[in-house]
Amino acid sequence: MLLLTGTRGAWVGLGVGFIFLSAGWLLLFRKTAKENKLAFLVGIFLILSFLQIFILLSKGDYLPQTNFLHRYDALWDNLVNFKDTRIYVWRMGIEAWKNSPLFGYGLESFSYIYDKYYSAGFLEAIPDTMFFDRAHNKIIDILVQQGLIGLISYVFLLGAAIFVLLKNRASFGAFPTLILISFFSAYFAQNIFAFDTLSTYLLFFLLLSFIDINYRNKEDPVQQKTESFLASSRGKFNLSEKRIF
């Protein structure tokens, strides 16, 4: 799916998540056998080598040109020339956010921002036939639509989920917890260059649900106190009944 769709934001997210997982495993699990670590590093080297050989053969016309190769070349071209359309849209969003920093302009308001802040200077990268209703950056989208308050809430949601994972990591073990945190890092990284859709929202909320069910501390102090109070009350009532009869 990653190769066929050519979604470069997803490529970046996958790379960041994999790097985070690899670094965490190599640094935190120092007791792991050196043979396993060596096999892991060799596997990464082989995957990268295979990918590089595929790119070289495609550019040398030994393999047919694919959409993946075009998207790959465009990615590096945009990074080197720094003229990607997203960068101009990001600047537009930041300028708009400065005029309403706390609460933003409201949900689904970026199309209004785009019309208002589009200028002739953007024509070198954004043709007048192109229209953006999203900033293609989750952080800027939240700043524009919900302001700084919304961004703090979004970051707090991610931080709370990671905090619950770390606090209750004994539930499933350290390595599965590291994998779940890597999912969040991949999700956050890809959203720097894209925006949420139904497919990403579905996975994101399913992941939050999995953490809530399996990692969150299920002990409710208020409920425990209520149950203990009712139990003691019933005990006293039964005792008084025995004394009467």
Long-range contacts (C-beta under 8 A, 24 or more apart in sequence): 3-66, 3-68, 4-67, 4-68, 6-67, 6-68, 6-70, 6-71, 7-194, 8-71, 8-74, 8-75, 8-193, 9-136, 9-190, 9-191, 9-192, 9-193, 9-194, 10-190, 10-194, 11-75, 12-189, 12-190, 12-192, 12-193, 13-186, 13-187, 13-188, 13-189, 13-190, 13-191, 14-186, 14-190, 15-189, 16-185, 16-186, 16-189, 16-190, 17-182, 17-183, 17-185, 17-186, 17-187, 17-189, 18-182, 18-186, 20-181, 20-182, 20-185, 20-186, 21-178, 21-179, 21-182, 24-178, 24-181, 24-182, 25-175, 25-178, 28-174, 28-178, 29-174, 29-175, 83-124, 83-125, 84-125, 85-125, 85-126, 85-130, 85-132, 86-135, 86-136, 86-137, 86-193, 87-125, 88-122, 88-125, 88-126, 89-114, 89-126, 89-132, 89-135, 89-136, 89-137, 90-135, 90-136, 90-137, 90-140, 92-117, 92-118, 92-122, 92-135, 93-135, 93-137, 93-140, 93-141, 93-143, 93-144, 94-140, 94-143, 96-144, 97-140, 97-143, 97-144, 97-147, 100-147, 101-147, 101-148, 102-147, 102-148, 102-149, 103-146, 103-147, 103-149, 103-150, 104-142, 104-143, 104-144, 104-145, 104-146, 104-147, 104-150, 105-144, 105-145, 106-145, 107-145, 107-146, 108-133, 108-145, 109-144, 109-145, 110-134, 110-135, 110-141, 110-144, 110-145, 113-144, 134-195, 135-195, 136-193, 136-194, 136-195, 137-191, 137-192, 137-193, 137-194, 137-195, 138-188, 138-191, 138-192, 138-194, 138-195, 138-196, 139-191, 139-192, 141-195, 158-184, 158-188, 161-207, 161-208, 161-211, 164-211, 164-212, 164-215, 164-216, 165-211, 165-215, 167-217, 168-215, 168-216, 168-217, 169-215, 171-214, 171-215, 172-214, 172-215, 177-215, 180-207, 180-210, 180-211, 183-207
